[in-house]
């Protein structure tokens, strides 16, 4: 299985616990998407390039076919992979993904993240988000923005674990975000053509509306979806074992 991190333009280390859980039943590889070391920091930063990179990583591993597990932006990317490179895939698991119907629930996701920030930091978070969207924030400001909304990703923001050290690539974030938004209608139209096994796992209490993943799964023939009770955007933190259980279900479908 190849684990694909979120972002876009984020370092992969936050997936360590998820990979550890999946490694109880599968041979798991991860990679840093382009934009940050130790990967190349250069690129066109398009969805097509990101899918081609998946193929290159599979080639480098010597894997003719593999499962993909993608989280958040990575969960969105695996839908594109299922459309474009089905011959390389045994199946895909999208975990609390940005959806592929309409705007993918991106606007609602951003609004909910901000609404969960405590009053004292909400205005600062809003200002930094606007700067980031405009491509004007510094790396330090981008990390500050993430730190302010970090708790919002969890079912109980007050009980969120400490934010790990995260590196961010603004060129990767800006380029990929613009391209994925532009390609949303194309991806939505292609969903019924997907033939590889697809599973979608979403957190009941994630700031990403569950319909982001559920509506996407409904458009894919044979796909299934599961809402994990009491879980947020990183469901393996609040419901240990749910990720492995979802992967086992996907493997049964393959």
Secondary structure as the mmCIF struct_conf table of DSSP 4:
data_model
#
loop_
_struct_conf.conf_type_id
_struct_conf.id
_struct_conf.beg_label_comp_id
_struct_conf.beg_label_asym_id
_struct_conf.beg_label_seq_id
_struct_conf.end_label_comp_id
_struct_conf.end_label_asym_id
_struct_conf.end_label_seq_id
STRN STRN1 UNK A 2 UNK A 4
TURN_TY1_P TURN_TY1_P1 UNK A 7 UNK A 9
STRN STRN2 UNK A 10 UNK A 10
BEND BEND1 UNK A 12 UNK A 12
HELX_RH_3T_P HELX_RH_3T_P1 UNK A 13 UNK A 15
HELX_RH_AL_P HELX_RH_AL_P1 UNK A 16 UNK A 22
TURN_TY1_P TURN_TY1_P2 UNK A 23 UNK A 25
BEND BEND2 UNK A 26 UNK A 26
STRN STRN3 UNK A 29 UNK A 30
HELX_LH_PP_P HELX_LH_PP_P1 UNK A 32 UNK A 33
TURN_TY1_P TURN_TY1_P3 UNK A 34 UNK A 35
BEND BEND3 UNK A 36 UNK A 36
TURN_TY1_P TURN_TY1_P4 UNK A 37 UNK A 38
BEND BEND4 UNK A 39 UNK A 39
BEND BEND5 UNK A 41 UNK A 41
HELX_RH_AL_P HELX_RH_AL_P2 UNK A 47 UNK A 61
TURN_TY1_P TURN_TY1_P5 UNK A 62 UNK A 62
BEND BEND6 UNK A 64 UNK A 65
STRN STRN4 UNK A 66 UNK A 71
TURN_TY1_P TURN_TY1_P6 UNK A 72 UNK A 72
HELX_RH_AL_P HELX_RH_AL_P3 UNK A 73 UNK A 84
HELX_RH_3T_P HELX_RH_3T_P2 UNK A 86 UNK A 88
STRN STRN5 UNK A 89 UNK A 95
BEND BEND7 UNK A 96 UNK A 96
BEND BEND8 UNK A 100 UNK A 101
TURN_TY1_P TURN_TY1_P7 UNK A 102 UNK A 105
HELX_RH_AL_P HELX_RH_AL_P4 UNK A 106 UNK A 115
TURN_TY1_P TURN_TY1_P8 UNK A 116 UNK A 116
BEND BEND9 UNK A 117 UNK A 117
HELX_RH_AL_P HELX_RH_AL_P5 UNK A 119 UNK A 133
TURN_TY1_P TURN_TY1_P9 UNK A 134 UNK A 135
HELX_RH_AL_P HELX_RH_AL_P6 UNK A 139 UNK A 149
HELX_RH_3T_P HELX_RH_3T_P3 UNK A 150 UNK A 153
BEND BEND10 UNK A 154 UNK A 156
HELX_RH_3T_P HELX_RH_3T_P4 UNK A 157 UNK A 159
HELX_LH_PP_P HELX_LH_PP_P2 UNK A 160 UNK A 165
STRN STRN6 UNK A 168 UNK A 168
HELX_RH_AL_P HELX_RH_AL_P7 UNK A 170 UNK A 182
TURN_TY1_P TURN_TY1_P10 UNK A 183 UNK A 183
HELX_RH_AL_P HELX_RH_AL_P8 UNK A 184 UNK A 190
HELX_RH_3T_P HELX_RH_3T_P5 UNK A 191 UNK A 193
BEND BEND11 UNK A 196 UNK A 196
STRN STRN7 UNK A 198 UNK A 203
TURN_TY1_P TURN_TY1_P11 UNK A 204 UNK A 205
BEND BEND12 UNK A 207 UNK A 208
TURN_TY1_P TURN_TY1_P12 UNK A 210 UNK A 210
HELX_RH_AL_P HELX_RH_AL_P9 UNK A 211 UNK A 218
TURN_TY1_P TURN_TY1_P13 UNK A 219 UNK A 219
BEND BEND13 UNK A 220 UNK A 220
TURN_TY1_P TURN_TY1_P14 UNK A 221 UNK A 222
STRN STRN8 UNK A 224 UNK A 228
TURN_TY1_P TURN_TY1_P15 UNK A 229 UNK A 230
BEND BEND14 UNK A 233 UNK A 234
HELX_RH_AL_P HELX_RH_AL_P10 UNK A 235 UNK A 238
BEND BEND15 UNK A 239 UNK A 239
TURN_TY1_P TURN_TY1_P16 UNK A 240 UNK A 241
HELX_RH_AL_P HELX_RH_AL_P11 UNK A 242 UNK A 253
#
